């Protein structure tokens, strides 16, 4: 199924890209909202259109671009996410204004109508919200609300006569439950709409106008590393866990949420990079090189940190075991500095003595679930490597 993903100049577009690729089995075509006209798109052979999140307001052309015309004129199935959802709200005569509270990376529980996008999804599932605007007045007779957060804010809408759905939350977020199922439900409804047969062979030449984002690794497959885990009843104080397991490590991290309300964050994460598969990446944006320390061996790679991470993540993609619904189970932890804007076309006006980016492969991780009162141990390693199991035994003792 051929999908057009309209990028509203948002950093989450790449996350949406991967969600759609995983749900449909085909990577979407991505275009900026100001890089192509509806006249061109109307002659395309896309089977589905997704409007990405983004900054700004849906009634402003310079914020929403071609998305406005897509919503007005397209009969191709459309899914709007966040800003796209608000645009559908505007189309359906629902007022979009300031939300009761700005929600930037906060978790909410969602109730829904059990249909359409939410078919087969349990009530009160958890989602991530990033928005300061919302649909704040009732929508008109051509649409209806389909989902709501615990604070009453509309989280889902649907057009009654056209194939058009919107969600205010971010289904592509790793902390949103059932995001993949929501995308799969959208594709199932788009396929039932029958546009593939109706428009076969009708494709506009978008070569000069579209920007197709194709990650070097494509859709992540099972990589070289395997995940082992163990769950312990109860939880020790995170400072004690850090002192016992990671304080003496050369590189370690501690992301603590012990005092945070559970609706904001429910887990603390501690860990290190250890063993033959340990890896530390430090990037110098001016030199265009990454210093790599892998298993104690140092080397230098002359490429962007983003390109190197694409390659590394493809090799190390894992399949979480049954029972791990969401959350961090291992992977790269660190920081990306402001200096990396030089790799996206902006001038670097400041040079730092510190690495412009530094990330470690966290292959030994403790996750303390403060809400559930449980502790999870995660270890990454290659097939047949006994070290991950040894660490699980020692850490769980």
C-alpha positions as CSV (number, residue, x, y, z in Angstrom):
1,X,0.0,0.0,0.0
2,X,1.5,3.3,-1.1
3,X,1.5,6.0,1.6
4,X,2.1,9.7,1.4
5,X,3.5,11.1,4.7
6,X,3.2,14.9,4.7
7,X,5.9,16.4,7.0
8,X,4.8,19.5,8.9
9,X,8.4,20.2,9.7
10,X,8.4,18.1,12.8
11,X,11.1,16.1,14.5
12,X,8.7,13.2,15.0
13,X,8.1,12.6,11.3
14,X,10.9,10.0,11.2
15,X,9.2,8.2,14.1
16,X,5.9,8.2,12.2
17,X,7.8,7.0,9.1
18,X,9.0,3.9,10.9
19,X,5.5,3.2,12.4
20,X,3.9,3.4,9.0
21,X,6.5,1.2,7.4
22,X,6.1,-1.4,10.1
23,X,2.3,-1.4,9.9
24,X,2.1,-1.5,6.1
25,X,5.2,-3.3,5.1
26,X,6.2,-0.5,2.7
27,X,8.1,2.7,3.4
28,X,6.0,5.8,2.8
29,X,7.0,8.7,0.5
30,X,7.6,11.9,2.6
31,X,7.1,15.4,1.3
32,X,7.3,18.7,3.1
33,X,3.9,20.5,3.5
34,X,5.2,23.5,1.5
35,X,7.0,21.5,-1.3
36,X,4.2,20.1,-3.4
37,X,0.7,21.4,-4.4
38,X,-2.6,19.7,-4.2
39,X,-2.8,19.9,-8.0
40,X,0.1,17.6,-8.2
41,X,-1.0,15.3,-5.4
42,X,-4.5,15.0,-6.9
43,X,-3.0,13.1,-9.8
44,X,-1.0,10.7,-7.7
45,X,-1.7,7.0,-7.0
46,X,-1.3,7.1,-3.2
47,X,-3.6,4.7,-1.3
48,X,-3.3,6.5,2.1
49,X,-2.2,9.9,3.3
50,X,-0.8,10.7,6.8
51,X,-0.5,14.2,8.1
52,X,2.4,14.4,10.6
53,X,2.6,16.3,13.9
54,X,4.1,19.8,13.8
55,X,4.4,23.2,15.4
56,X,2.0,26.0,14.8
57,X,-1.7,26.2,14.0
58,X,-3.8,24.3,11.4
59,X,-5.5,27.5,10.1
60,X,-2.1,29.1,9.1
61,X,-0.9,28.1,5.7
62,X,2.8,28.5,6.6
63,X,2.3,26.0,9.4
64,X,-0.1,23.5,7.7
65,X,0.7,24.0,4.0
66,X,-0.9,21.5,1.5
67,X,-2.5,19.6,4.4
68,X,-5.4,22.1,4.3
69,X,-6.2,21.3,0.7
70,X,-5.8,17.6,1.3
71,X,-8.4,17.8,4.0
72,X,-10.7,19.9,1.8
73,X,-10.6,17.9,-1.4
74,X,-9.0,14.4,-1.0
75,X,-11.0,11.3,-1.1
76,X,-7.9,9.2,-0.3
77,X,-8.0,7.9,3.3
78,X,-6.3,10.4,5.6
79,X,-4.9,10.0,9.1
80,X,-4.1,13.2,11.0
81,X,-1.7,13.1,14.0
82,X,-1.6,15.9,16.5
83,X,-1.5,19.0,14.2
84,X,-3.1,16.9,11.5
85,X,-5.9,15.9,14.0
86,X,-6.4,19.6,14.8
87,X,-6.7,20.4,11.1
88,X,-9.5,17.7,10.8
89,X,-11.1,19.4,13.8
90,X,-11.1,22.7,12.0
91,X,-12.6,21.1,8.9
92,X,-15.4,19.6,11.0
93,X,-16.2,23.1,12.5
94,X,-14.7,22.3,15.9
95,X,-12.8,25.2,17.4
96,X,-9.0,24.7,18.0
97,X,-7.6,26.8,20.8
98,X,-5.3,26.5,23.9
99,X,-5.7,23.2,25.7
100,X,-6.6,23.2,29.4
101,X,-2.9,22.4,30.1
102,X,0.1,22.2,27.8
103,X,1.1,18.5,27.5
104,X,4.7,18.0,26.5
105,X,5.7,14.4,26.8
106,X,3.1,13.5,29.3
107,X,1.2,10.2,29.6
108,X,-2.6,10.0,29.6
109,X,-5.2,7.2,29.7
110,X,-7.6,7.1,26.8
111,X,-11.2,6.0,26.5
112,X,-12.7,5.4,23.1
113,X,-15.6,4.1,21.1
114,X,-14.1,0.7,20.3
115,X,-14.4,1.3,16.5
116,X,-12.4,2.4,13.6
117,X,-8.8,3.3,14.7
118,X,-9.5,1.8,18.2
119,X,-11.0,-1.5,17.2
120,X,-9.5,-4.3,19.3
121,X,-7.7,-1.9,21.7
122,X,-8.5,-2.0,25.4
123,X,-10.0,1.0,27.2
124,X,-7.8,3.2,29.4
125,X,-4.6,2.5,27.3
126,X,-1.7,4.8,27.8
127,X,-0.6,7.4,25.3
128,X,2.0,10.2,25.0
129,X,0.8,13.7,24.4
130,X,2.8,16.7,23.0
131,X,0.4,19.6,22.4
132,X,-0.6,23.0,23.6
133,X,-3.6,23.3,21.3
134,X,-6.7,21.0,21.2
135,X,-10.2,20.8,19.8
136,X,-12.0,22.8,22.4
137,X,-15.6,23.2,21.1
138,X,-18.0,20.6,19.7
139,X,-17.5,19.5,16.1
140,X,-20.2,19.8,13.5
141,X,-22.6,17.2,12.2
142,X,-20.2,15.8,9.6
143,X,-17.9,14.4,12.2
144,X,-17.9,12.8,15.6
145,X,-15.5,12.3,18.5
146,X,-14.0,8.9,19.0
147,X,-11.6,9.1,22.0
148,X,-11.0,11.2,25.1
149,X,-8.3,11.7,27.7
150,X,-9.0,11.6,31.4
151,X,-9.0,15.4,31.4
152,X,-11.8,15.5,28.9
153,X,-9.7,16.7,25.9
154,X,-10.8,15.1,22.6
155,X,-8.2,12.6,21.5
156,X,-9.8,11.2,18.4
157,X,-12.2,12.3,15.6
158,X,-13.7,10.8,12.5
159,X,-15.5,12.2,9.5
160,X,-18.9,10.6,9.0
161,X,-18.9,10.4,5.2
162,X,-15.3,10.6,4.1
163,X,-12.3,8.3,5.0
164,X,-10.7,10.6,7.5
165,X,-9.5,10.0,11.1
166,X,-7.5,12.0,13.6
167,X,-5.7,11.4,16.9
168,X,-4.3,14.1,19.1
169,X,-1.8,11.9,20.8
170,X,1.4,10.4,19.3
171,X,0.9,6.7,18.3
172,X,4.5,6.6,17.0
173,X,5.9,7.3,20.5
174,X,7.6,4.3,22.1
175,X,5.7,5.0,25.3
176,X,2.3,4.9,23.6
177,X,0.6,1.6,23.9
178,X,-1.0,-0.1,20.8
179,X,0.4,2.5,18.4
180,X,1.2,-0.2,15.8
181,X,-2.4,-1.5,16.1
182,X,-3.8,2.0,15.5
183,X,-1.7,2.3,12.3
184,X,-2.8,-1.2,11.2
185,X,-6.4,-0.4,11.8
186,X,-6.0,2.7,9.6
187,X,-4.5,0.7,6.8
188,X,-7.2,-1.9,7.1
189,X,-9.9,0.8,6.7
190,X,-7.9,2.5,3.8
191,X,-7.7,-0.9,2.0
192,X,-11.5,-1.4,2.4
193,X,-12.0,2.0,0.9
194,X,-10.8,0.5,-2.4
195,X,-8.6,3.2,-3.7
196,X,-5.9,0.8,-4.9
197,X,-8.2,-0.6,-7.6
198,X,-9.9,2.7,-8.5
199,X,-6.6,4.6,-9.3
200,X,-4.3,1.9,-10.6
201,X,-1.7,3.4,-13.0
202,X,-2.4,7.0,-12.1
203,X,0.8,8.4,-10.7
204,X,2.1,12.0,-11.0
205,X,5.7,12.7,-11.5
206,X,6.7,14.0,-8.1
207,X,10.5,13.5,-8.6
208,X,11.2,17.3,-8.5
209,X,8.9,18.0,-5.6
210,X,8.9,15.0,-3.2
211,X,11.5,14.3,-0.6
212,X,11.6,10.6,0.0
213,X,13.2,9.6,3.3
214,X,14.6,6.1,3.1
215,X,16.7,5.0,6.1
216,X,19.8,3.1,5.1
217,X,18.7,0.2,7.2
218,X,15.0,0.2,6.0
219,X,12.5,-1.4,8.4
220,X,14.4,-2.8,11.4
221,X,14.8,-6.5,11.4
222,X,16.1,-8.8,14.1
223,X,19.8,-7.9,14.5
224,X,22.9,-9.4,15.9
225,X,22.0,-8.9,19.6
226,X,19.6,-10.9,21.7
227,X,17.8,-9.7,24.8
228,X,17.7,-11.6,28.1
229,X,15.6,-10.4,31.0
230,X,14.6,-11.2,34.5
231,X,11.9,-9.7,36.6
232,X,12.2,-9.4,40.4
233,X,9.4,-8.7,42.9
234,X,9.7,-5.4,44.8
235,X,12.1,-2.5,44.3
236,X,15.2,-1.4,46.0
237,X,16.1,2.3,46.3
238,X,17.7,3.4,43.0
239,X,20.7,4.9,44.8
240,X,21.5,1.5,46.3
241,X,21.1,-0.2,43.0
242,X,23.4,2.3,41.3
243,X,26.1,2.0,44.0
244,X,26.0,-1.8,43.9
245,X,25.9,-2.4,40.2
246,X,27.2,0.6,38.3
247,X,29.2,3.1,40.4
248,X,32.5,1.5,39.5
249,X,31.8,1.2,35.8
250,X,33.9,3.4,33.4
251,X,30.6,4.6,31.8
252,X,27.2,4.5,33.4
253,X,23.9,6.3,33.5
254,X,21.1,6.9,36.0
255,X,17.7,8.3,34.8
256,X,15.7,8.6,37.9
257,X,11.9,9.0,38.2
258,X,11.5,7.8,41.8
259,X,9.9,11.1,42.9
260,X,7.9,11.8,39.7
261,X,4.2,11.3,39.7
262,X,3.3,8.0,37.9
263,X,1.2,9.8,35.2
264,X,4.4,11.6,34.2
265,X,7.0,8.8,34.4
266,X,6.8,5.5,36.2
267,X,10.2,3.9,35.7
268,X,13.8,4.7,36.6
269,X,16.6,3.4,34.4
270,X,20.2,2.6,35.4
271,X,22.8,0.9,33.3
272,X,26.2,0.6,31.7
273,X,27.9,-0.7,28.6
274,X,29.9,-3.8,29.3
275,X,31.6,-6.9,27.8
276,X,32.6,-7.6,24.3
277,X,29.7,-5.8,22.8
278,X,30.2,-2.6,24.8
279,X,30.3,0.5,22.6
280,X,30.9,4.3,23.2
281,X,30.5,6.8,20.5
282,X,31.8,10.4,20.7
283,X,31.3,12.8,17.8
284,X,33.2,15.9,16.6
285,X,30.9,17.7,14.3
286,X,33.7,20.1,13.0
287,X,35.9,17.2,12.0
288,X,33.1,15.0,10.8
289,X,34.3,12.0,12.7
290,X,33.1,9.6,15.4
291,X,35.5,8.2,18.0
292,X,34.4,4.6,18.6
293,X,35.4,2.5,21.6
294,X,34.1,-1.0,21.1
295,X,34.9,-3.8,23.5
296,X,38.0,-1.8,24.6
297,X,39.3,-1.2,21.1
298,X,39.4,2.3,19.8
299,X,38.9,3.5,16.2
300,X,37.8,6.6,14.3
301,X,34.9,6.6,11.7
302,X,34.7,9.5,9.3
303,X,31.0,10.0,8.9
304,X,28.1,11.8,10.6
305,X,26.9,10.5,13.9
306,X,23.4,10.1,12.4
307,X,24.7,7.9,9.6
308,X,26.7,5.8,12.0
309,X,23.7,5.4,14.4
310,X,21.5,4.2,11.4
311,X,24.0,1.5,10.8
312,X,24.5,0.5,14.4
313,X,20.7,0.4,15.2
314,X,20.1,-1.8,12.2
315,X,22.7,-4.3,13.4
316,X,21.5,-4.2,17.0
317,X,17.7,-4.2,16.4
318,X,16.1,-6.6,18.9
319,X,12.8,-8.4,19.4
320,X,11.6,-7.8,23.0
321,X,10.4,-11.0,24.7
322,X,6.8,-11.7,25.5
323,X,5.6,-9.6,28.5
324,X,7.7,-6.5,27.6
325,X,4.9,-4.3,26.3
326,X,6.8,-1.0,26.1
327,X,9.6,1.0,27.6
328,X,13.4,1.0,27.4
329,X,15.1,-2.4,27.3
330,X,18.5,-1.4,26.2
331,X,20.0,0.6,23.4
332,X,21.9,3.9,23.0
333,X,21.8,6.4,25.9
334,X,23.5,9.8,25.9
335,X,23.2,13.2,24.4
336,X,23.1,15.0,21.1
337,X,24.4,18.6,21.4
338,X,23.2,21.7,19.8
339,X,26.3,21.8,17.7
340,X,24.8,18.9,15.6
341,X,22.7,21.5,13.8
342,X,25.7,21.9,11.6
343,X,24.8,18.5,10.1
344,X,21.4,19.8,9.2
345,X,22.4,22.8,7.2
346,X,22.8,25.4,9.9
347,X,26.2,27.1,10.6
348,X,28.0,25.9,13.8
349,X,28.8,29.2,15.6
350,X,30.2,27.5,18.7
351,X,32.9,24.9,19.1
352,X,33.0,22.9,22.3
353,X,35.9,21.1,24.0
354,X,33.4,18.3,24.9
355,X,32.1,15.8,22.4
356,X,29.2,17.3,20.3
357,X,27.4,14.0,20.9
358,X,28.2,11.1,23.2
359,X,26.2,7.8,23.4
360,X,26.8,4.5,24.9
361,X,25.3,1.2,24.0
362,X,23.5,0.3,27.3
363,X,23.6,-3.5,27.2
364,X,23.2,-3.9,31.0
365,X,20.0,-2.2,32.2
366,X,17.9,-2.1,35.4
367,X,14.4,-0.7,35.1
368,X,12.6,0.0,38.3
369,X,8.9,0.2,37.8
370,X,7.7,2.4,40.7
371,X,4.0,2.1,39.7
372,X,4.0,-1.8,39.6
373,X,6.6,-2.2,42.4
374,X,8.8,-4.4,40.3
375,X,12.4,-4.4,39.0
376,X,13.4,-5.6,35.5
377,X,16.9,-6.6,34.5
378,X,17.9,-6.5,30.8
379,X,21.1,-7.8,29.2
380,X,22.0,-7.6,25.5
381,X,24.5,-10.0,23.9
382,X,25.1,-12.3,21.0
383,X,23.7,-15.8,20.7
384,X,25.8,-18.2,22.8
385,X,27.5,-15.4,24.8
386,X,27.4,-16.5,28.5
387,X,28.2,-13.0,29.9
388,X,24.6,-11.6,29.8
389,X,23.3,-14.5,31.8
390,X,26.1,-14.2,34.3
391,X,25.3,-10.6,34.8
392,X,21.6,-11.3,35.3
393,X,22.5,-13.9,38.0
394,X,24.8,-11.5,39.8
395,X,22.5,-8.4,39.5
396,X,19.5,-10.4,40.7
397,X,21.2,-12.0,43.7
